[in-house]
Amino acid sequence: MFPVKLRTPATSELPCLLRSSGRATSPRKPVRSKPSLLSWDHLQGDFKADTTLSSDANPKADDALPTALSCPNLAAGVSSPLGHDDSSLRAASVGCMRWRLLELMRDVGLSLQTATYRDVEAEVMSPFTKPRTCPQDGLLGSSFVDALWLQEEEECTKGRFVGRASHMLSYTWSYPVGSTTRSLDAFCSRGELRPEEVFVWMCCMCLNQHRIRDQIRRGQRVSTEKFIEIFGSRVKAIGHVLAFFAPLCKPLYTQRVWCVFELFMASQLLASKECKLSILFDSSDIQEFRESIIKGETRVISKTTAHIDVSLAGASVAADRDYILGLIEADMPKERFNRRVRSSLQKLLLHEAETFLRECRFPSATGGWSGILNAYHQVARMLRQNEELARGLKVCCEGLDLHERTKATAKGEQRDRLDEEGIHLMHELAINHFGDGWGEQCLETLRSALHLCHKLATKHPGAEANVLLMLGVTHKNSGYLEEDIGAKLEHWRTAMHYLKTALHTAEQVPAADRIGNTLRRKTLQNLGRVLTLQIEVCLNSNEPVHPEDIDKATSYFETSWEGHQTSEDPFPTNILLCWSKLRILLGDHAGAEALLLQAEENARRSHSTSSPEYADTLEHLANVHLLRDQPEKAREAALGALSTWDALEDARACEAEGCGRQAQMASYHALGMNEQTRVPPTPSGVAPPSLAQNCSDAMATAQAVRALMVLQMRRNSLCHRCSWIA
């Protein structure tokens, strides 16, 4: 996986990796003025009317240079990781951008309101650096930071504007200089950092654009391995990446293929704790984002990241775009890449949302404290959806603490609103406990939420039905993991009680209410599933099965399915999977196969193939294919299930002894299977022609059975938490 491990495309060279502004520049006498003594407040006067970043700006006229590359090093063939004293880590300080760069822009008449980095590189940096001797190779034409560094040497002001990079900025060249500089200044203020001591590595300033243009003219190429190595080395050496994300509604950043790729690679290094990753907002966006969060309108986060698609992202050079897409496709499907980028970006935005909530001292004028409690609930929910359970748990606890403090002085309708948000927070806290395998804590929290529901002066059937549904699901799972038959059945009887009560309560929600309809469908599906589990226990114990139980379970599934047909969820994979399990128990293998094939198709159409439900669907499909004497199909489905579970276990990275990756490797080893191909060794010799088909079918059957045995062995070795999740 990027950037540590990479499967490169067959053609592992980038046709045109090094990019320049593409604009011709004429020689200009370099400006040699002393650092300005103007105050930052005075300079900000030019930014007062700064244009709000528009998503309608032409992104095709722009692209950030690959921020990993150092042109002098590449020209010299250097491929070793960067050292701490490497001159390629020189960067300009935020103070330099606030003073020296803005002063140079004024001298050439560039507007601080509209000038982009592409304009500044062509009109300021290129003329300023062209007559300078590059300290890297001794030729005329240097990078902007090297030119400043030489100037500081001459003027004995070393360290004023140039120093070792402490941060790397990921951005596009179409961003206005003033907007980016203000955001960097706000970052310093928020972190109580001195702008003169924060040195930011930016490709337009730190790469020698003269050499880049020369290399493009000569058709020089950079290998994939070298690009990945240099990027990783640079990010690790600098240690902190800043992604400038603007405008909030439709960021230019996510429309550029290089920026999306950089964000993905930086997030991979963040996951391995090899760097930090922060997000920067434009000043016009940060207040909008803050107000949206405090009002509880967290949809701004999902809306901002919903349209990320690397296939639609552009690049100034078409060959660059093709190269990046090929690099991604060699490692994973593009849709999985998109999901990971969306998740990484959502986590960054959620971190900002968490910070805003903790800094909030007063309720918003429109939403009051209930709006802020709703924000805690929504942020916790999104953290959980992004598999940040620990952070979600913390946000839930902080929100519940705020709930207790604010409702102490509230009365009447206001107190009811606060309690309703408290119920939502308790429900979310229970889901976090549930997702982490803490069944008892989950049940305890849900009982508290149910008690609070009963205390509300104005009844809220939707909230109460949601809590009851979760209580039923938790008892269903608890029973599934019990070894004692009596304990299993007791949990499932309790689950049936809560689910039936939930269904009755959900019926009180207006029929036009989307949430009420969703609750009814999910409750019916779980009622059918619990009855199916009870039927399975009876069959395994050779006890009679009541026909009315079969009819009820079938009716529950059919009614839930009918509700799905008119809902906004056109791909109900889970209900089809649960329904098929009932069909298998009843010996209706053809009916089960039809449901499972439809579930598989739905999962593919909804891009939900990286989920336990999809793996479970393939596993049951393999069993049904075997029962219907379809060995090739059975092998394909079984190996697909194994591949999906492998990916899920790698992502989960459970550290419990004998679980996760350890169970994965042990199960393959025990059955003599190859972990990469997921099949046993092929026997030597060739079967006689008359027996070829029989041998092929027998081998396919054996491989399918062995793959299913691996899954069963692994399931038996999972820890309690992973068993609960699976």
PyMOL commands that set and color helices and strands:
alter all, ss='L'
color gray80, all
select helices_A, chain A and resi 40-47+59-61+71-75+87-89+94-107+117-129+144-155+177-190+195-197+203-206+209-218+224-238+253-255+257-271+283-294+299-305+318-329+334-359+368-385+389-407+412-435+439-455+461-481+485-506+514-540+547-565+573-585+589-605+612-627+631-652+661-670+689-717+720-725
alter helices_A, ss='H'
color red, helices_A
select strands_A, chain A and resi 13-14+90-93+162-164+167-170+199-201+222-223+240-245+276-281
alter strands_A, ss='S'
color yellow, strands_A
deselect
rebuild
show_as cartoon
